[in-house]
Amino acid sequence: MGYEVGARVVYPHHGAAIVERKEMKRAFGRETEYLVLRMTRGKMILSVPSDKVDEVGVRWPISVDEVEDLFEVMRKRDVHEPANWSRRFKNHQEKLKSGDVYQVAEIVRNLALRENKKGLSAGEKALYKRAFEVLISELSFALETTEEKAAARVEDALK
């Protein structure tokens, strides 16, 4: 499905973005159309070949109707995850790379619960921060609100 200039999309591992423009670039001996995405957090700009957006995992943000399901994931408390730090960390990294907002919500929930019980390592703290940012960037689109208000809603769901 084609994304038009101005469309709100989600890029796996980085979160919400706006399609800023389309441009033609010469690559591998042929002209290819690229989508230029401006991430909503920070100053990152990404270029993705238009014919590879599905392969890369670019997708539409969740709808407002799906938000409550997302908060249900975050409210769940009977979580089973590997006791081994490295397996747990790798599992969370894979979930973040997937680009699936429900898996990102699981990371945020799991790490928030672990932080409250035992504390997090430096690596897990960084992963938690990254997952939290990705989650709220998409939620702000779905709820049509600021990232600050989306963050407050996530924090409420985690209590």
DSSP file (Angstrom, degrees, kcal/mol; ACC not computed):
  #  RESIDUE AA STRUCTURE BP1 BP2  ACC     N-H-->O    O-->H-N    N-H-->O    O-->H-N    TCO  KAPPA ALPHA  PHI   PSI    X-CA   Y-CA   Z-CA
    1    1 A M              0   0    0      0, 0.0     2,-0.2     0, 0.0    52,-0.0   0.000 360.0 360.0 360.0 133.7    0.0    0.0    0.0
    2    2 A G        -     0   0    0      1,-0.0     2,-0.5    51,-0.0    48,-0.0  -0.472 360.0-145.2 -77.4 141.8    1.4    3.4   -1.0
    3    3 A Y        -     0   0    0     -2,-0.2     2,-0.2    47,-0.1     3,-0.1  -0.915  15.6-146.9-105.9 130.0    2.2    6.0    1.6
    4    4 A E    >   -     0   0    0     -2,-0.5     3,-2.2     1,-0.1    15,-0.3  -0.529  34.0 -80.3 -92.8 160.6    1.6    9.6    0.6
    5    5 A V  T 3  S+     0   0    0      1,-0.3    15,-0.2    -2,-0.2    -1,-0.1  -0.373 120.7  27.7 -58.0 133.5    3.5   12.7    1.7
    6    6 A G  T 3  S+     0   0    0     13,-3.5    -1,-0.3     1,-0.3    14,-0.1   0.253  88.2 141.1  94.6 -11.2    2.3   13.7    5.2
    7    7 A A    <   -     0   0    0     -3,-2.2    12,-2.5    12,-0.2     2,-0.6  -0.326  51.5-129.1 -65.4 145.9    1.3   10.2    6.1
    8    8 A R  E     +A   18   0A   0     10,-0.2     2,-0.3    -3,-0.1    10,-0.2  -0.867  40.3 164.2 -96.1 125.2    1.9    9.1    9.7
    9    9 A V  E     -A   17   0A   0      8,-2.7     8,-2.8    -2,-0.6     2,-0.4  -0.808  34.0-123.5-134.2 172.6    3.7    5.7    9.8
   10   10 A V  E     -AB  16  59A   0     49,-2.8    49,-2.0    -2,-0.3     6,-0.2  -0.990  15.6-159.1-123.3 131.1    5.7    3.6   12.2
   11   11 A Y  E >>  -A   15   0A   0      4,-3.0     4,-2.7    -2,-0.4     3,-1.7  -0.940  33.5-106.2-107.9 125.9    9.2    2.4   11.5
   12   12 A P  T 34 S+     0   0    0      0, 0.0    85,-0.1     0, 0.0    86,-0.1  -0.163  99.4   7.3 -53.7 140.6   10.3   -0.7   13.4
   13   13 A H  T 34 S+     0   0    0     83,-0.8    84,-0.1     1,-0.2   121,-0.1   0.179 130.7  55.9  75.7 -16.2   12.8   -0.1   16.2
   14   14 A H  T <4 S-     0   0    0     -3,-1.7     2,-0.3     1,-0.2    27,-0.2   0.650  91.6-148.0-117.9 -24.0   12.5    3.7   15.9
   15   15 A G  E  <  +A   11   0A   0     -4,-2.7    -4,-3.0    24,-0.1    -1,-0.2  -0.637  49.8  18.6  98.7-151.0    8.8    4.4   16.2
   16   16 A A  E     +A   10   0A   0    118,-0.3    24,-2.3    -2,-0.3    25,-0.4  -0.270  61.5 169.0 -69.7 144.1    6.5    7.1   14.7
   17   17 A A  E     -AC   9  39A   0     -8,-2.8    -8,-2.7    22,-0.3     2,-0.4  -0.961  28.6-130.5-148.3 162.3    7.5    9.0   11.6
   18   18 A I  E     -AC   8  38A   0     20,-2.3    20,-2.6    -2,-0.3     2,-1.0  -0.958  27.3-120.9-115.5 135.3    6.0   11.4    9.1
   19   19 A V  E     - C   0  37A   0    -12,-2.5   -13,-3.5    -2,-0.4    18,-0.2  -0.675  34.9-179.4 -73.8 107.4    6.5   10.8    5.3
   20   20 A E  E     -     0   0A   0     16,-2.7     2,-0.3    -2,-1.0    -1,-0.2   0.878  54.6 -31.3 -80.8 -40.4    8.2   14.1    4.5
   21   21 A R  E     - C   0  36A   0     15,-1.1    15,-2.9    -3,-0.1     2,-0.4  -0.980  50.3-118.2-166.0 169.7    8.7   13.6    0.8
   22   22 A K  E     + C   0  35A   0     -2,-0.3     2,-0.3    13,-0.2    13,-0.2  -0.958  34.9 176.3-116.4 141.2    9.2   11.1   -2.0
   23   23 A E  E     - C   0  34A   0     11,-2.2    11,-3.1    -2,-0.4     2,-0.4  -0.995  28.3-123.2-145.9 152.4   12.4   11.3   -4.1
   24   24 A M  E     - C   0  33A   0     -2,-0.3     2,-0.4     9,-0.2     9,-0.2  -0.790  30.7-179.7 -94.4 135.0   14.0    9.5   -6.9
   25   25 A K  E     - C   0  32A   0      7,-2.7     7,-3.0    -2,-0.4     2,-0.7  -0.976  29.1-123.1-132.5 148.6   17.5    8.2   -6.4
   26   26 A R  E     + C   0  31A   0     -2,-0.4     2,-0.4     5,-0.2     5,-0.2  -0.821  42.9 160.8 -91.2 119.9   19.8    6.3   -8.6
   27   27 A A  E >   - C   0  30A   0      3,-2.9     3,-1.5    -2,-0.7    -2,-0.1  -0.996  60.9  -2.7-143.1 134.8   20.9    3.0   -7.0
   28   28 A F  T 3  S-     0   0    0     -2,-0.4    -1,-0.1     1,-0.3     3,-0.1   0.852 130.0 -53.4  54.2  38.8   22.3   -0.2   -8.4
   29   29 A G  T 3  S+     0   0    0      1,-0.2     2,-0.3    -3,-0.0    -1,-0.3   0.595 121.5  83.8  77.9  11.6   22.0    1.2  -12.0
   30   30 A R  E <  S-C   27   0A   0     -3,-1.5    -3,-2.9    -5,-0.0     2,-0.4  -0.989  80.1-106.3-145.3 156.3   18.3    2.1  -11.8
   31   31 A E  E     -C   26   0A   0     -2,-0.3     2,-0.4    -5,-0.2    -5,-0.2  -0.654  40.2-176.2 -79.9 130.5   16.1    4.9  -10.7
   32   32 A T  E     -C   25   0A   0     -7,-3.0    -7,-2.7    -2,-0.4     2,-0.4  -0.989  24.1-126.5-131.8 138.5   14.2    4.0   -7.5
   33   33 A E  E     -C   24   0A   0     -2,-0.4    17,-2.9    -9,-0.2    18,-0.4  -0.679  29.1-165.8 -82.0 134.9   11.6    6.0   -5.6
   34   34 A Y  E     -CD  23  49A   0    -11,-3.1   -11,-2.2    -2,-0.4     2,-0.5  -0.931  17.5-136.9-119.9 144.9   12.4    6.5   -1.9
   35   35 A L  E     -CD  22  48A   0     13,-3.2    13,-2.5    -2,-0.4     2,-0.7  -0.879  18.1-147.1 -92.8 131.2   10.2    7.6    1.0
   36   36 A V  E     -CD  21  47A   0    -15,-2.9   -16,-2.7    -2,-0.5   -15,-1.1  -0.904  17.6-163.7-101.7 116.4   11.9   10.1    3.2
   37   37 A L  E     -CD  19  46A   0      9,-3.7     9,-2.7    -2,-0.7     2,-0.6  -0.857  11.1-156.9-106.4 131.5   10.8    9.6    6.8
   38   38 A R  E     -CD  18  45A   0    -20,-2.6   -20,-2.3    -2,-0.5     7,-0.2  -0.936  22.4-132.4-105.2 118.0   11.3   12.2    9.6
   39   39 A M  E     -C   17   0A   0      5,-2.5   -22,-0.3    -2,-0.6   -23,-0.1  -0.403   7.6-135.2 -68.3 144.5   11.1   10.5   13.0
   40   40 A T  S    S+     0   0    0    -24,-2.3     2,-0.5    -2,-0.1    -1,-0.1   0.739  91.6  59.2 -75.0 -21.5    8.9   12.3   15.5
   41   41 A R  S >  S-     0   0    0    -25,-0.4     3,-0.5   -27,-0.2    -2,-0.1  -0.928 113.7 -15.4-108.4 129.5   11.5   12.0   18.2
   42   42 A G  T 3  S-     0   0    0     -2,-0.5     0, 0.0     1,-0.2     0, 0.0  -0.348  95.5 -67.2  78.7-161.0   14.9   13.5   17.6
   43   43 A K  T 3  S+     0   0    0     -2,-0.1    -1,-0.2     2,-0.1     2,-0.1   0.156  77.6 141.2-117.1  17.0   16.3   14.6   14.3
   44   44 A M    <   -     0   0    0     -3,-0.5    -5,-2.5    -6,-0.1     2,-0.4  -0.394  28.6-170.0 -69.3 135.2   16.6   11.3   12.5
   45   45 A I  E     -D   38   0A   0     -7,-0.2     2,-0.4    -2,-0.1    -7,-0.2  -0.992   4.9-169.1-122.0 131.6   15.7   11.1    8.8
   46   46 A L  E     -D   37   0A   0     -9,-2.7    -9,-3.7    -2,-0.4     2,-0.5  -0.942  11.6-152.3-122.0 144.0   15.4    7.7    7.1
   47   47 A S  E     -D   36   0A   0     -2,-0.4   -11,-0.2   -11,-0.2    -2,-0.0  -0.971  16.5-178.3-114.2 129.1   15.1    6.9    3.4
   48   48 A V  E     -D   35   0A   0    -13,-2.5   -13,-3.2    -2,-0.5     5,-0.1  -0.991  33.5-112.6-128.2 128.3   13.3    3.7    2.5
   49   49 A P  E >   -D   34   0A   0      0, 0.0     3,-2.3     0, 0.0     4,-0.4  -0.394  27.4-130.9 -57.1 131.8   12.9    2.4   -1.1
   50   50 A S  G >  S+     0   0    0    -17,-2.9     3,-0.8     1,-0.3     4,-0.3   0.827 107.0  54.3 -56.0 -34.2    9.1    2.6   -1.8
   51   51 A D  G 3  S+     0   0    0    -18,-0.4    -1,-0.3     1,-0.2     4,-0.2   0.463 109.5  48.9 -81.8   1.4    9.1   -1.0   -3.0
   52   52 A K  G <> S+     0   0    0     -3,-2.3     4,-2.6     2,-0.1     5,-0.3   0.327  75.1 103.7-117.7   4.8   10.7   -2.2    0.2
   53   53 A V  H <>>S+     0   0    0     -3,-0.8     5,-2.1    -4,-0.4     4,-1.5   0.889  85.7  45.4 -59.8 -40.1    8.5   -0.6    2.8
   54   54 A D  H  45S+     0   0    0     -4,-0.3    -1,-0.2     2,-0.2    -2,-0.1   0.921 113.1  50.4 -67.7 -42.6    6.6   -3.8    3.6
   55   55 A E  H  45S+     0   0    0      1,-0.2    -2,-0.2    -4,-0.2    -1,-0.2   0.881 111.9  47.6 -61.6 -39.9    9.8   -5.8    3.7
   56   56 A V  H  <5S-     0   0    0     -4,-2.6    -1,-0.2     2,-0.0    -2,-0.2   0.781 118.8-113.3 -72.8 -27.8   11.4   -3.3    6.1
   57   57 A G  T  <5 +     0   0    0     -4,-1.5    -3,-0.2     1,-0.3     2,-0.1   0.548  56.1 159.6 105.5  10.1    8.3   -3.3    8.3
   58   58 A V      < +     0   0    0     -5,-2.1     2,-0.3    -6,-0.2    -1,-0.3  -0.454  20.1 163.2 -62.6 135.7    7.0    0.2    7.8
   59   59 A R  B     -B   10   0A   0    -49,-2.0   -49,-2.8    -2,-0.1    -5,-0.0  -0.934  42.3 -85.8-149.3 169.4    3.3    0.2    8.7
   60   60 A W        -     0   0    0     -2,-0.3   -51,-0.2   -51,-0.2     3,-0.1  -0.492  52.9-105.4 -73.2 150.0    0.4    2.3    9.7
   61   61 A P        -     0   0    0      0, 0.0    -1,-0.1     0, 0.0   -51,-0.0  -0.302  45.5 -87.5 -68.6 162.7    0.1    3.2   13.4
   62   62 A I        -     0   0    0      1,-0.1     2,-0.1     2,-0.1     5,-0.0  -0.289  46.8-113.1 -65.6 159.2   -2.6    1.5   15.5
   63   63 A S    >>  -     0   0    0      1,-0.1     3,-1.3    -3,-0.1     4,-0.5  -0.454  25.2-106.0 -89.1 166.4   -6.0    3.0   15.5
   64   64 A V  G >4 S+     0   0    0      1,-0.3     3,-0.8     2,-0.2     4,-0.5   0.806 120.3  63.3 -61.2 -29.2   -7.7    4.6   18.5
   65   65 A D  G 34 S+     0   0    0      1,-0.2     4,-0.3     2,-0.1    -1,-0.3   0.755 102.0  50.1 -67.0 -24.1   -9.9    1.4   18.7
   66   66 A E  G <> S+     0   0    0     -3,-1.3     4,-1.6     1,-0.2    -1,-0.2   0.551  87.2  86.3 -90.4  -8.9   -6.8   -0.7   19.4
   67   67 A V  H <X S+     0   0    0     -3,-0.8     4,-2.2    -4,-0.5     5,-0.2   0.895  84.7  53.6 -62.4 -42.7   -5.4    1.5   22.2
   68   68 A E  H  > S+     0   0    0     -4,-0.5     4,-2.0     1,-0.2    -1,-0.2   0.889 106.6  52.9 -62.9 -38.0   -7.4   -0.2   24.9
   69   69 A D  H  > S+     0   0    0     -4,-0.3     4,-1.7     1,-0.2    -1,-0.2   0.896 108.4  51.8 -60.5 -39.1   -6.1   -3.6   23.9
   70   70 A L  H  X S+     0   0    0     -4,-1.6     4,-1.6     1,-0.2    -2,-0.2   0.901 108.6  49.3 -64.3 -42.0   -2.6   -2.2   24.1
   71   71 A F  H  X S+     0   0    0     -4,-2.2     4,-1.6     1,-0.2    -1,-0.2   0.834 105.6  58.4 -68.4 -31.1   -3.3   -0.9   27.7
   72   72 A E  H  X S+     0   0    0     -4,-2.0     4,-1.1     1,-0.2    -1,-0.2   0.902 103.5  52.8 -62.3 -40.3   -4.6   -4.4   28.6
   73   73 A V  H  < S+     0   0    0     -4,-1.7     3,-0.5     1,-0.2    -1,-0.2   0.916 110.4  47.8 -59.5 -42.9   -1.2   -5.8   27.6
   74   74 A M  H  < S+     0   0    0     -4,-1.6    -1,-0.2     1,-0.2    -2,-0.2   0.775 108.8  53.9 -72.2 -25.5    0.5   -3.3   29.9
   75   75 A R  H  < S+     0   0    0     -4,-1.6    -1,-0.2    -5,-0.1    -2,-0.2   0.688  81.7 108.6 -81.5 -18.0   -1.9   -4.0   32.8
   76   76 A K     <  +     0   0    0     -4,-1.1     3,-0.1    -3,-0.5    -3,-0.0  -0.347  42.9 179.7 -61.9 136.1   -1.2   -7.8   32.8
   77   77 A R        +     0   0    0      1,-0.1     2,-1.7    -2,-0.0    -1,-0.1   0.605  56.5  86.0-117.3 -16.2    0.9   -8.8   35.8
   78   78 A D        +     0   0    0      2,-0.0     2,-0.4     0, 0.0    -1,-0.1  -0.563  63.2 168.7 -89.2  76.6    1.4  -12.6   35.5
   79   79 A V        -     0   0    0     -2,-1.7     2,-0.5    -3,-0.1    -2,-0.0  -0.735  23.6-162.6 -97.7 133.5    4.4  -12.4   33.3
   80   80 A H        +     0   0    0     -2,-0.4    -2,-0.0     3,-0.0     3,-0.0  -0.970  25.4 150.7-115.7 120.5    6.7  -15.3   32.5
   81   81 A E        -     0   0    0     -2,-0.5     7,-0.1    29,-0.0     6,-0.0  -0.961  52.0 -75.0-143.9 159.9   10.1  -14.5   31.1
   82   82 A P        -     0   0    0      0, 0.0     6,-0.1     0, 0.0     9,-0.0  -0.251  28.4-147.3 -58.2 139.6   13.5  -16.1   31.2
   83   83 A A  S    S+     0   0    0      4,-0.1     2,-0.3     5,-0.0     3,-0.0   0.787  76.9  93.6 -75.6 -27.9   15.4  -15.8   34.5
   84   84 A N  S  > S-     0   0    0      1,-0.1     4,-2.5     2,-0.0     5,-0.2  -0.524  74.2-143.3 -70.3 123.9   18.7  -15.6   32.6
   85   85 A W  H  > S+     0   0    0     -2,-0.3     4,-2.9     1,-0.2     5,-0.2   0.907  96.4  48.6 -56.4 -48.3   19.6  -12.0   32.0
   86   86 A S  H  > S+     0   0    0      1,-0.2     4,-2.4     2,-0.2    -1,-0.2   0.883 113.0  47.1 -66.6 -37.9   21.1  -12.5   28.6
   87   87 A R  H  > S+     0   0    0      2,-0.2     4,-2.5     1,-0.2    -1,-0.2   0.916 114.0  47.9 -66.7 -42.2   18.2  -14.5   27.3
   88   88 A R  H  X S+     0   0    0     -4,-2.5     4,-2.3     2,-0.2    -2,-0.2   0.921 113.1  48.0 -63.3 -44.5   15.7  -12.0   28.6
   89   89 A F  H  X S+     0   0    0     -4,-2.9     4,-2.4    -5,-0.2    -2,-0.2   0.927 113.0  47.3 -63.5 -45.9   17.6   -9.1   27.1
   90   90 A K  H  X S+     0   0    0     -4,-2.4     4,-2.4     2,-0.2    -1,-0.2   0.905 110.5  53.0 -62.2 -41.9   17.9  -10.8   23.7
   91   91 A N  H  X S+     0   0    0     -4,-2.5     4,-1.9     1,-0.2    -1,-0.2   0.917 111.0  46.7 -58.8 -44.6   14.2  -11.7   23.8
   92   92 A H  H  X S+     0   0    0     -4,-2.3     4,-2.2     2,-0.2    -2,-0.2   0.885 109.8  53.2 -67.1 -38.5   13.4   -8.0   24.5
   93   93 A Q  H  X S+     0   0    0     -4,-2.4     4,-2.3     1,-0.2    -2,-0.2   0.918 108.9  49.8 -62.2 -42.4   15.7   -6.8   21.7
   94   94 A E  H  X S+     0   0    0     -4,-2.4     4,-1.4     1,-0.2    -1,-0.2   0.894 109.6  51.4 -63.4 -40.3   14.0   -9.1   19.2
   95   95 A K  H  X S+     0   0    0     -4,-1.9     4,-0.7     1,-0.2     5,-0.5   0.905 110.0  49.4 -63.2 -40.9   10.6   -7.8   20.3
   96   96 A L  H >< S+     0   0    0     -4,-2.2     3,-0.9     1,-0.2   -83,-0.8   0.915 109.9  50.8 -64.8 -42.4   11.7   -4.2   19.8
   97   97 A K  H 3< S+     0   0    0     -4,-2.3    -1,-0.2     1,-0.2    -2,-0.2   0.773  96.7  71.3 -65.3 -25.9   13.1   -5.0   16.3
   98   98 A S  H 3< S-     0   0    0     -4,-1.4    -1,-0.2    -5,-0.2    -2,-0.2   0.819  92.3-141.6 -61.9 -31.0    9.8   -6.6   15.3
   99   99 A G    <<  +     0   0    0     -3,-0.9     2,-0.6    -4,-0.7    -1,-0.1   0.439  52.3 141.1  81.8  -1.9    8.1   -3.3   15.2
  100  100 A D     >  -     0   0    0     -5,-0.5     4,-2.1     1,-0.2     3,-0.5  -0.657  46.8-149.8 -77.7 118.5    4.9   -4.8   16.7
  101  101 A V  H  > S+     0   0    0     -2,-0.6     4,-2.2     1,-0.2    -1,-0.2   0.803  95.2  56.3 -62.6 -30.5    3.5   -2.3   19.1
  102  102 A Y  H  > S+     0   0    0      2,-0.2     4,-1.7     1,-0.2    -1,-0.2   0.879 108.3  47.4 -69.6 -36.9    2.0   -5.0   21.3
  103  103 A Q  H  > S+     0   0    0     -3,-0.5     4,-1.9     2,-0.2    -2,-0.2   0.870 110.5  51.9 -70.3 -35.6    5.5   -6.6   21.7
  104  104 A V  H  X S+     0   0    0     -4,-2.1     4,-2.3     2,-0.2    -2,-0.2   0.903 107.9  52.6 -64.7 -40.2    6.9   -3.2   22.5
  105  105 A A  H  X S+     0   0    0     -4,-2.2     4,-2.7     1,-0.2    -2,-0.2   0.876 106.3  54.1 -62.0 -37.4    4.2   -2.8   25.2
  106  106 A E  H  X S+     0   0    0     -4,-1.7     4,-3.2     2,-0.2     5,-0.2   0.907 107.4  50.3 -62.7 -41.6    5.3   -6.2   26.6
  107  107 A I  H  X S+     0   0    0     -4,-1.9     4,-2.8     2,-0.2     5,-0.3   0.950 111.7  47.6 -59.8 -49.3    8.9   -4.9   26.9
  108  108 A V  H  X S+     0   0    0     -4,-2.3     4,-2.1     1,-0.2    -2,-0.2   0.930 115.8  44.8 -59.2 -47.2    7.8   -1.8   28.7
  109  109 A R  H  X S+     0   0    0     -4,-2.7     4,-2.6     2,-0.2     5,-0.2   0.953 114.6  47.6 -61.9 -51.1    5.5   -3.7   31.0
  110  110 A N  H  X S+     0   0    0     -4,-3.2     4,-2.3     1,-0.2    -2,-0.2   0.910 115.7  43.6 -60.3 -44.4    8.1   -6.5   31.8
  111  111 A L  H  X S+     0   0    0     -4,-2.8     4,-2.4    -5,-0.2    -1,-0.2   0.846 112.2  52.8 -73.5 -32.3   10.9   -4.0   32.4
  112  112 A A  H  X S+     0   0    0     -4,-2.1     4,-1.9    -5,-0.3    -2,-0.2   0.920 111.8  46.7 -66.1 -42.2    8.8   -1.7   34.5
  113  113 A L  H  X S+     0   0    0     -4,-2.6     4,-1.7     2,-0.2    -2,-0.2   0.923 113.7  47.7 -63.2 -44.4    7.7   -4.7   36.7
  114  114 A R  H  X>S+     0   0    0     -4,-2.3     4,-3.1    -5,-0.2     5,-1.8   0.891 108.9  54.7 -64.8 -39.5   11.3   -5.9   37.0
  115  115 A E  H  <5S+     0   0    0     -4,-2.4    -1,-0.2     1,-0.2    -2,-0.2   0.913 109.7  47.3 -59.2 -43.2   12.5   -2.3   37.9
  116  116 A N  H  <5S+     0   0    0     -4,-1.9    -1,-0.2    -5,-0.1    -2,-0.2   0.821 121.5  36.0 -69.5 -31.1   10.0   -2.2   40.7
  117  117 A K  H  <5S-     0   0    0     -4,-1.7    -2,-0.2    -5,-0.1    -3,-0.2   0.929 141.0  -6.1 -87.0 -51.7   10.9   -5.6   42.0
  118  118 A K  T  <5S-     0   0    0     -4,-3.1    -3,-0.2    -5,-0.2    -2,-0.1   0.528  94.1-113.0-127.0 -12.2   14.7   -6.0   41.6
  119  119 A G      < -     0   0    0     -5,-1.8     2,-0.3    -6,-0.1    -1,-0.1  -0.096  33.0 -93.4  87.9 163.7   16.0   -3.0   39.6
  120  120 A L        -     0   0    0     -5,-0.1     2,-0.0    -2,-0.1    -9,-0.0  -0.855  26.0-118.5-117.5 150.0   17.4   -3.0   36.1
  121  121 A S     >  -     0   0    0     -2,-0.3     4,-2.4     1,-0.1     5,-0.2  -0.285  40.5-100.3 -71.6 169.6   20.9   -3.3   34.7
  122  122 A A  H  > S+     0   0    0      1,-0.2     4,-2.2     2,-0.2     5,-0.2   0.903 125.0  50.7 -60.3 -41.6   22.3   -0.4   32.7
  123  123 A G  H  > S+     0   0    0      1,-0.2     4,-2.1     2,-0.2    -1,-0.2   0.906 111.3  47.0 -63.5 -42.3   21.6   -2.3   29.5
  124  124 A E  H  > S+     0   0    0      2,-0.2     4,-2.8     1,-0.2    -1,-0.2   0.864 109.6  54.2 -68.9 -35.2   18.0   -3.1   30.5
  125  125 A K  H  X S+     0   0    0     -4,-2.4     4,-2.5     2,-0.2    -2,-0.2   0.925 110.0  47.0 -62.5 -43.5   17.5    0.6   31.6
  126  126 A A  H  X S+     0   0    0     -4,-2.2     4,-2.3     2,-0.2    -2,-0.2   0.905 113.5  48.2 -64.6 -41.3   18.6    1.7   28.1
  127  127 A L  H  X S+     0   0    0     -4,-2.1     4,-2.8     2,-0.2     5,-0.2   0.903 111.0  51.3 -65.5 -41.1   16.3   -0.8   26.4
  128  128 A Y  H  X S+     0   0    0     -4,-2.8     4,-2.8     2,-0.2    -2,-0.2   0.930 110.2  48.9 -59.9 -46.7   13.4    0.2   28.6
  129  129 A K  H  X S+     0   0    0     -4,-2.5     4,-2.2     2,-0.2    -2,-0.2   0.921 113.1  47.4 -60.1 -44.6   13.9    3.9   27.7
  130  130 A R  H  X S+     0   0    0     -4,-2.3     4,-2.3     2,-0.2    -2,-0.2   0.930 113.9  46.3 -63.6 -47.0   14.1    3.0   24.0
  131  131 A A  H  X S+     0   0    0     -4,-2.8     4,-2.6     1,-0.2    -2,-0.2   0.898 111.4  52.6 -63.5 -40.6   11.0    0.8   24.1
  132  132 A F  H  X S+     0   0    0     -4,-2.8     4,-2.7    -5,-0.2     5,-0.2   0.917 110.3  48.0 -60.9 -44.2    9.1    3.5   26.1
  133  133 A E  H  X S+     0   0    0     -4,-2.2     4,-2.0     2,-0.2    -2,-0.2   0.911 112.2  48.5 -63.8 -43.3    9.9    6.2   23.5
  134  134 A V  H  X S+     0   0    0     -4,-2.3     4,-1.7     2,-0.2  -118,-0.3   0.928 113.4  48.9 -61.9 -44.6    8.9    3.9   20.6
  135  135 A L  H  X S+     0   0    0     -4,-2.6     4,-2.5     1,-0.2    -2,-0.2   0.938 112.9  44.4 -62.6 -49.4    5.6    3.1   22.4
  136  136 A I  H  X S+     0   0    0     -4,-2.7     4,-2.3     1,-0.2    -1,-0.2   0.825 107.3  60.0 -70.6 -27.7    4.6    6.6   23.3
  137  137 A S  H  X S+     0   0    0     -4,-2.0     4,-0.9    -5,-0.2    -1,-0.2   0.925 112.1  39.5 -63.5 -41.6    5.5    8.0   19.8
  138  138 A E  H  X S+     0   0    0     -4,-1.7     4,-2.3     2,-0.2     3,-0.3   0.893 113.5  54.3 -73.7 -38.9    3.0    5.6   18.3
  139  139 A L  H  X S+     0   0    0     -4,-2.5     4,-3.0     1,-0.2     5,-0.3   0.870 101.7  58.7 -62.3 -35.5    0.4    6.1   21.0
  140  140 A S  H  X>S+     0   0    0     -4,-2.3     5,-2.0     1,-0.2     4,-0.6   0.879 108.6  46.2 -62.9 -35.0    0.6    9.9   20.5
  141  141 A F  H ><5S+     0   0    0     -4,-0.9     3,-0.5    -3,-0.3    -2,-0.2   0.950 114.3  46.9 -66.7 -49.7   -0.5    9.3   16.9
  142  142 A A  H 3<5S+     0   0    0     -4,-2.3    -2,-0.2     1,-0.2   -78,-0.2   0.877 121.2  36.4 -62.1 -39.7   -3.3    6.9   17.9
  143  143 A L  H 3<5S-     0   0    0     -4,-3.0    -1,-0.2    -5,-0.2    -2,-0.2   0.506 102.8-130.7 -90.8  -5.3   -4.6    9.1   20.6
  144  144 A E  T <<5 +     0   0    0     -4,-0.6     2,-0.2    -3,-0.5    -3,-0.2   0.957  69.1 112.2  49.6  57.2   -3.9   12.3   18.6
  145  145 A T  S   <S-     0   0    0     -5,-2.0    -1,-0.2    -6,-0.1    -2,-0.1  -0.798  73.3 -72.6-142.2-178.8   -2.2   13.9   21.6
  146  146 A T     >  -     0   0    0     -2,-0.2     4,-2.1     1,-0.1     5,-0.2  -0.382  39.6-116.5 -77.9 160.5    1.2   14.9   22.8
  147  147 A E  H  > S+     0   0    0      1,-0.2     4,-2.6     2,-0.2     5,-0.2   0.834 115.9  58.8 -65.1 -31.2    3.9   12.5   23.7
  148  148 A E  H  > S+     0   0    0      2,-0.2     4,-1.9     1,-0.2    -1,-0.2   0.918 108.2  43.9 -63.8 -43.4    3.8   13.8   27.3
  149  149 A K  H  > S+     0   0    0      2,-0.2     4,-1.9     1,-0.2    -2,-0.2   0.878 113.2  51.4 -70.4 -36.8    0.1   12.9   27.6
  150  150 A A  H  X S+     0   0    0     -4,-2.1     4,-2.1     2,-0.2    -2,-0.2   0.907 109.0  51.7 -64.1 -40.7    0.7    9.5   26.0
  151  151 A A  H  X S+     0   0    0     -4,-2.6     4,-2.7     1,-0.2    -2,-0.2   0.896 107.4  52.5 -62.0 -40.9    3.5    8.9   28.4
  152  152 A A  H  X S+     0   0    0     -4,-1.9     4,-2.1     1,-0.2    -1,-0.2   0.894 108.5  50.7 -62.5 -39.8    1.3    9.7   31.4
  153  153 A R  H  X S+     0   0    0     -4,-1.9     4,-1.9     2,-0.2    -1,-0.2   0.901 111.3  48.2 -64.9 -40.0   -1.3    7.2   30.1
  154  154 A V  H  X S+     0   0    0     -4,-2.1     4,-1.6     2,-0.2    -2,-0.2   0.940 110.6  50.7 -65.4 -46.4    1.3    4.5   29.8
  155  155 A E  H  X S+     0   0    0     -4,-2.7     4,-0.6     1,-0.2    -2,-0.2   0.878 109.3  51.7 -60.7 -37.9    2.6    5.3   33.3
  156  156 A D  H >< S+     0   0    0     -4,-2.1     3,-0.9     1,-0.2    -1,-0.2   0.906 108.5  51.1 -62.4 -42.2   -0.9    5.0   34.7
  157  157 A A  H 3< S+     0   0    0     -4,-1.9    -1,-0.2     1,-0.2    -2,-0.2   0.796 107.1  54.7 -66.6 -28.1   -1.4    1.6   33.0
  158  158 A L  H 3<        0   0    0     -4,-1.6    -1,-0.2     1,-0.2    -2,-0.2   0.605 360.0 360.0 -82.0 -11.9    1.8    0.4   34.6
  159  159 A K    <<        0   0    0     -3,-0.9    -1,-0.2    -4,-0.6    -2,-0.1   0.482 360.0 360.0 -72.1 360.0    0.8    1.3   38.2
